[in-house]
Amino acid sequence: MLGQDVKQAIRALAARQAFAAAAILTLAVGIGANITVFSIVNALLLRPLPFGERSDRVVTLHSTHRLQPEDYGWGDSELSYADLVDYRAARTLEGIGGYLARNFTLGGDQGAERVAGGSVTPDLFDLLGVAPILGRTFLPEDAAPPGLESSVLLTHGLWQRRFGADPAIVGRAILINEMARTVVGVLPPGFKFPERDELYLPLRLDDAPREARGVNAVALLREGVSLAEAQGELDAIAARLERDYPDTNRGWGVRVMLFRDSQVDAEPRALAVTLMAAVAFVLLIACANLANLQLVRGAARQREMAVRAALGARRAQLMSGLIVEVSLVALAGAGLGLLGSQWAIDFIQRSFPEELPFWLRFDVDVRVAVFAVAAAAVTTAIAGVLPALRASRPDLVRDLNAAGRGVSLGRAAQRLQGGLVVAQVALCLALLVGANLMIRSFLAMQDADLGFDHRPVLSARAYLAGDAYDAVPARAAFFQQLAAELGALPGVTAAAATTSIPGDDGGFAVRLAIEGRTGADEALAAISVGVTPGIFDALGVSLEAGRAFSASETTDPSAAVVIVNRALADRLWPGDSAVDRRLGVWSGGRLVWHRVVGVAPDVHYEEPGEATEQSQLTVYVPYAQLPARTMALLLRAAGPPALLAAPARDTVRRLHAGLPLFEVMPMTERRRFTTWEQEFFGEMMGVFAAIALLLAAVGVYALLHYAARRRLVEVGVRLAMGAAPRDVVRLFVVQGARVGALGLVIGLALAAALAAGLRGFLWGVEAFDGRLFAGMGLVLLGVVILASYLPARRAAHLDPMIALRTE
């Protein structure tokens, strides 16, 4: 029976190829868009991590503090190495590994190259179940403090790119940070833990102070142990450490998170779910279009259905044939949509400005294939059942006598058809409003005022490796000299080195105290930025009070001077001068007092949209007080900043041949780089809104086109009685406008609900902007009226005699 229905459905679709093509393409767009977004959601939230059977047991441990703001943590929530060792006593965990994020300079005949990597505890890769394809992983005896390691592990990608996939690489010495290390293994293809790292050294920090929190911890839950059970045991250990080490652990605790949750925070999760809901609107609009096509097609087959019923076909048989036909269309649309979604995913991946984490893969898996089939089934249910119910219940007397009298829908079917178009318009308006909000939020982030004119600035990063720069004064002197050399280049008005780039890095978290309120429990959270002289000239701003750092202060680790921004000065000394005040900075568990020598204007270091109360309070310190090996360079240009990239590289190469620059880009490009997630979600919403607008316009056109055909005799009578064509046009346009207006009323409620859901992700944009709602409503109403006008104009210009002869 099913085989007969399939054969008959294929013959019916082949006989009406235009209908089949329109229906399949409509569904391909709707289903393809849904598969595309589901592939993203699947990769972010659902696909198992590449750790084999232990994927759902890999967790991360994070430091917490009772004074720590919920959305901005001191020390980026890393553990101290000593605390990590103590947490290994937890019986709910199979083990705990640690990694310390680092930059490396890889030397050799091909020149110096900066490589992102890390120092890892020897047991980390065994804990994750990762086996090398060549050699071995680290052994306990390989572990050493940073700078004294003798062995190294390479990722597969680095092995191929830098060493030509040489199978004899194991046992060979390579130059890392100007020191020879022996390669002990090559990790499997695609692996770049935790996201994009390419090179690993074995870590041991036995002598590290307990208050130095800089190690990322990864653990493995024992089988059958819940997250809550592990959290309870670790809380007990944290409480014991607080009692045993009150000077360093007072107020500090630990939080356990699944690895995926630590890598994908709440905002992209919620945005992905919101995008999935938005693209479901597109599928519903496509389903409404197909249902409308089926209703008209069912009306054209009234006599066929009546004949079959008269010959004894039961209603279930009639419905089965119609639903099989829709199912074939839906499956074809799903197949075409699946192919289109893979093209879309490839395009999206190529458009990402940075390499994706190694565990984020968008290829088709069982979930995506099942989703495609499910989308086809849902489409069949939505677009096929109601039209099939109507078409499978023929009026034998009326329909058998209706031969040659054209297409006619009953009142109930006409109301259903109109209701489907109303739903299309409503869903479309919600998508238009949501897309506009996301795009306007992205543009607001792009245009956000960072507190300085960033357009003439070139930014870059450099990692200073080598034993010659182990001493802080040597490092400070080099970066000060480098900034001076860069500042002397033609076309450069000022240059400086800094630990943080405004609008990108956010600064280093610190705790502050002022005289009269010095307790650790009363500390104020702020950010710290290490700089060389000339930083404010490079930013193009002037100090509001006091002076800048001197060259000698920049290279002196004991120079207890700071510059605060205006927001911090007003917070600590409202209405009074901050210059020459004493400011305490908690460092290594002790309070160090500094003298404020200047007040700077507010420059925003956190990315737009991620700013917190803490990130808006800034303390500038001389470089020697925050002597990072990885520094940012800022060059203010007299002309286009991109032209300074090559001279800057030449200058760095001349001063230190083993110091590669990386992330060299104008600040305008960096601003785009730091907001690409918002741009991506905004563009996706915009594409879906455009598709929805097109489908809604097609739906309105189809409705009015059918209405015009159904009322041709009436149109002929009106024209014969002297009605002007514009009167006929007005008749149909008013009908379309009524449908559109009803859809807009419902759509406003949907748009308000969507705007409420997006409110937490918007920046610099009011979610409930009446002008936006009204503007999008007018645009959509204009499209509806245009879609109504086209079939109305055609009907109004028919010869009355031809219209009157139409049956």
LOFIBA-647886 format. One record per residue (C-alpha): residue in one letter; x, y, z. Coordinates in pm, whole numbers, plus 50000, padded with zeros to 5 digits. Example, Ala and Ser with C-alpha at 12.3 -4.5 7.8 and 13.67 -1.06 7.14 Angstrom:
BEGIN
a512304955050780s513674989450714
//
This chain:
BEGIN
m500005000050000l502785024050095g504625015249776q501585024349572d501245057349756v504915065249688k504605057149318q501435077749287a503025106949475i506065106349247r503815106548938a501765135249082l504855156049158a506375148548818a503175160448653r503405193648839q507095201148832a506735238448903f504845230949225a507385204449327a510365227149259a508845256449451a507935234649748i511315216949764l513305249249735t511185266250001l511735237750244a515425234550152v515945270450262g514045265650588i515465231650677g518975240550558a519045271250782n517935249951078i520555223251009t523245250150983v522385264951322f521895230651480s525375220851361i526735250751553v524675242251863n525735205851833a529425215051814l529195239552105l526935221052344l526145185152244r528965167352062p531105145752294l534545159852366p537505142252200f538515124252520g536895090752443e534725074052707r535895098352974s534635129352787d531725135153025r533995131253331v536655157253245v536265187653472t538165219453553l538885234453896h538745271853955s539765293654248t537025314354409h537155341854669r534325354854881l535155390654770q535525380554407p532925396254173e530805369654007d531785379953655y535415390253703g537855369853907w541225377054058g543925356453896d541495345053626s540305318153870e543535298253846l544885276854131s548215278054304y550425248054234a550545239954606d546745239754634l546515217654324v548785191954490d546625192254804y543405187954604r544855155654461a543845139354791a540195140654680r538825104954654t536065115954413l538715123854150e540915099453959g543545126153930i544285162953874g546575177053608g547695212753562y548805235053279l550365269253274a549605289652961r552815302952802n554305317352486f557385301352332t559905312452074l560745283551843g564145288351682g565885271251392d566965275751033q563515288550935g563845317951174a562235325651506e558525318651541r556205325751831v554255294651931a551415293452183g551775264852429g551975255852791s553785238953072v551825208053181t552095183453464p553435150253338d550165131953409l547855155953220f547675138352883d547365103853040l544535117853252l542765129652935g543355096352762v545465112052486a548125089052338p550905102252111i551285089451754l555075090851791g557185086252102r555665090352445t554095115652678f555955130252976l557275109253263p557395121853624e561165125353600d560765149153301a559085175753518a561105206853594p560545243353687p559955267053391g563235274053216l564915241453324e562925216453116s564855193052888s561985176252697v559115188052478l555925174452320l554725187051979t551245187751832h550665170551501g550075203751324l553315219451446w555225187651358q553915189151001r554235226850953r557625232851109f559405199351078g557935185150757a556345155450940d559815140650991p559265106351157a562745108751309i561805139551513v561615119451838g564945121952018r565965152651822a566875185252001i565075217051896l565585252952011i562835266352237n563285299752413e566955298552306m567485265452487a567805230352336r565015206352433t564565170352322v561365160252146v559865130152327g556605126652131v554075139551879l550415141951981p547545129251759p546105149951469g543815178451566f544765178951934k545645214052064f544775214552434p543095234252583e542095251752261r544905261052019d548235253852195e550915236451988l553875229152215y554205215852570l556935214252833p556755193353154l555865213253465r556925211653828l556585241154069d557515226154405d558995258654535a556245281654407p554595302254684r551085291154776e549675325754706a550875324954341r547705314554163g548445308653796v547905271753721n544875259053530a543635226353678v541965197553492a540615167253676l538825134653601l535775124353802r535675088353915e533015067753743g529645071753911v530675103554097s528495134154044l529685169954011a527975178354341e529785150354525a533155162054398q532315197954486g531425188054841e534705169854900l536795197754745d534965223554959a536025203955265i539665203655148a539505241155074a538185247655425r541075227655571l543605247055361e542075279655484r542585268355842d546115255455780y547295285255571p545315315855685d547825340755543t547475328055185n544145309355171r541795330755379g538585335055177w539735312454894g537725282654775v537345261054467r534645254654207v534275223653989m532975227353632l532575203953340f535315210753085r532835221852818d531125245953060s534475261853142q535235267152773v531755278552659d530345303952901a526725314052949e526545341252682p527425320452370r525265292252504a522245314952537l522945331652203a523155297852030v519815287152180t518265320552083l519585316551729m518085281651718a514705295851819a514995323451558v515815299451276a512885277651383f510735307751290v512155305250937l511145268750917l507635276651042i507295303450774a508475278450510c505985252950644a503195278750623n504125285450260l504045248550179a500735244350359n499275272650151l500545256049833q499005223349947l495665239950014v495525254749665r496745222149517g494135203149716a491415225849580a492615218649228r492315181249300q488825182449449r487275162849165e490085136949171m489555131349545a485785129249494v486155103149217r488475082049429a486105084349724a483155074849504l485085044149388g485455032649747a488695048549871r488565054250245r489515087550396a492635072350555q493765061150209l493225095850065m495115111950353s497925086550326g498555095149963l498575132450031i500855129450333v503265106750141e503445133749874v504315160350130s506805136450294l508645131849966v508805169449923a510025173550283l512685146450248a513915161649922g514005195750090a515875181050388g518435164450162l519005196049963g519045216150285l521655192650435l523915197950134g523375235450149s524055236250521q527455220250470w528355247150220a527115273350468i529115257950755d532285257450542f531735293850452i531125303150815q534265285150931r536375302950669s534975336250781f535985331651148p538875355751223e540635331451458e541335294451474l538575274851644p539255253651955f540425218851863w537345202452018l534895223951817r534005204451500f531065211651270d531105180351052v527925159851010d527425133451277v524505111651383r522855140351570v522885163151265a521545135451039v518775127051288f517935163951317a517595166550938v515165137050934a513295151551232a513015185051055a511515167250755a509045148950982v508015181051159t507595198050823t505365169750705a503265172151019i502885209851003a502545214750628g500815182450534v498285171750794l495835201050789p495695203850408a495365165850388l492495166150639r490675191550428a491395175850087s490555140350203r487005150050298p485375157749959d481745167749906l480845141349645v477815159349500r479445193449478d482925182149373l481765156849110n479635184348953a482505209548968a484355196748663g485875225448471r484735251948715g488195260448838v489785260949179s487605267749481l488375266649851g485735265150119r485425292450379a487215272050645a490155265350414q490275301950314r490405311950680l493185286550737q495095300250439g494755335750569g495765324750918l498945308950782v499895341550613v499175360650936a501545336951116q504235342750852v504005380350890a504095377851271l507145355251278c508885376851018l508415408451224a509935391751531l512975381251328l513385415851175v513345432251517g515745406551667a518185409351377n518205447051395l518855446551769m521815422851728i523315442351438r522865475951615s524485461351927f527505450051725l527805484051558a527555500851899m530435479152022q532465488451716d531825525251777a532265523552155d534475550752300l537545534652458g538635567752603f541195574952329d541355577651951h542385542551848r542235547551470p545875558851418v547325531551643l549155500151533s549195472051791a551425441451817r552645416152071a556105402652146y557385374852371l560845380352519a562515346652577g566005336852687d568115334753002a569605368952930y566285384353030d565575364853346a566375395653554v563545420753569p565745451653512a567155435953194r563655429353064a562485464053157a565485480452992f564935460952670f561265469952634q562025506152719q564735506952450l562445489352200a559675514652260a562165543152211e563455528051884l559935522851753g558995558151853a561875571551642l560635554951321p559455578551045g555685582551064v555525573051433t554545600751674a554765579751992a555325543552098a555195523852422a555105488652560t552285477052786t550965445352941s547415451752813i545805464952497p542765487252554g539485471852448d541015437052435d542955424052736g541125437053042g544275440953254f545545420653551a543205417453849v544465432454175r543145441354519l543675476054658a543515492554999i543695528355121e544905541455452g542415535055728r540935504955547t543705479855488g542155446255577a542195418855316d538465414355362e537905450855270a540035452054957l538775469454645a538955450354318a540625468254026i542885460853729s546595467053694v548475476153374g552265476453343v553665503053108t556815519552979p557185557452956g555245572952671i552155551152710f549815581052733d551415597552431a550915564952240l547275565052346g546995601652252v545755613252593s547135636852856l547355631753229e544695650953419a546995656553718g550515648153831r553235633353613a554135602353410f556635575553514s560335582953467a562705560053278s564425550153601e561115540753767t560265518453470t563335496453527d563305496853909p561225468854070s561265487654400a559855520054260a556615521854461v554735546154237v551435542754053i549125562753830v545375558453877n542565565553633r539915591853698a537245566453796l539465551054064a540565585254192d536945596054229r536105563054398l538875564954657w539215602454708p535995618954588g536285656554554d539945656454651s543305653154478a544695617954437v548285629254371d550715620354652r548125597954821r549135563354945l547565533154777g548035497354896v548305468554647w547935432954774s550685411754616g551765376854715g549625377655026r551115410255154l550175446555124v552655469154942w552175506854968h552625529454665r552515566654605v550095580454345v552065603154109g549415609953846v545785607353741a545005595053388p541765598453194d539555567753180v540745543152914h538705511352887y540765479352876e537995453552887e536155444252567p532925463552511g530065443652653e532275426352911a533105456453129t532525452753502e532845476453795q536275461553861s537525465353503q536665502653503l539115509753789t542695510653659v546095512553828y549085519053601v552415506353734p555955508953593y556855478453385a559335465253646q556445460053890l554555438453640p557415423353437a555595401153190r557635384752916t554735388652671m554125425452604a551975445952370l553435473852160l551385504552067l552565528151790r550675560351717a551005568351347a550955601251160g549395583050863p547815548750798p549025526451085a549195494950869l552185510150687l554205507951009a554005469951034a557055462250818p559335489250971a558305477751320r559255441551238d562605453051096t563325473151411v562535443951639r564635420451426r567575444751443l567415447251823h566725410451887a566685385751598g564985359551814l562015381651909p559135375651663l556245400051655f552755385151635e549185397851616v550435428351427m547345448251329p545835483151341m543575489151640t540585492651406e541155456651293r541665445251651r538365460951750r536655440051484f538615409651600t537395413351960t533725416951861w533475390351593e531125368451799q528565396451816e529085403351446f528585366651365f525335363051559g524075396051422e524825386051063m523185352251110m520055368651249g520105393050957v520315364950701f517435346250863a515355378150881a515965384350509i514925348650427a511835352350645l510925385250474l511225368950131l509145338750233a506495360650395a506275381750079v505885350049872g503155338250110v501185370550079y501615370449701a500365334549680l497345342449895l496315372649688h497145355249361y494765327349452a492145352149572a492375370749241r491905338449044r488975328349260r487255361849208l487925367348837v484215366848751e483525392449023v486385413748887g484915411048536v481505422348659r483015452048844l485015462648540a482005457848307m479885479348541g482385507948511a484765502448800a488215516748740p491255493748758r492485512849062d489285503049245v490015466349180v493625471049289r492425488249607l490075458749676f492915433349687v495515456149845v493125463750132q492605426250178g496375420850191a496835450550424r494255436250665v496075402950676g499395421150720a498035443550995l496735414051193g500105397051153l501865428451271v499755430251587i500645394351677g504225399751560l504715428951796a504035405852091l506485379951952a509085406851882a508765419952239a509305384852375l512375379852154a513755413952251a513345404852618g515335372952557l518095392252381r518295420152637g521185404552828f523315402252511l522785437552384w525255465652439g524515502452391v521065494152252e517635497052410a515835463652369f512375479452358d512965507652113g509555519451994r511015535151682l512675502451584f509485482451636a507455507951439g510065510651164m510305473151112g506505470951118l506235497250846v508895479950634l507075446850662l503705462950591g505205479150281v506425445050161v502975430250225i501275458150029l503735453849740a503135416249739s499375423649734y499665449449458l501315426749199p498475400849160a495865428549206r497335448848921r497315418548694a493665411248771a492635447648730h494005449648377l492225418748243d489725422947961p486275421748130m484945397747864i487775373247930a487215375548303l483455369648265r484035338748052t486345323448318e484845293548493
//
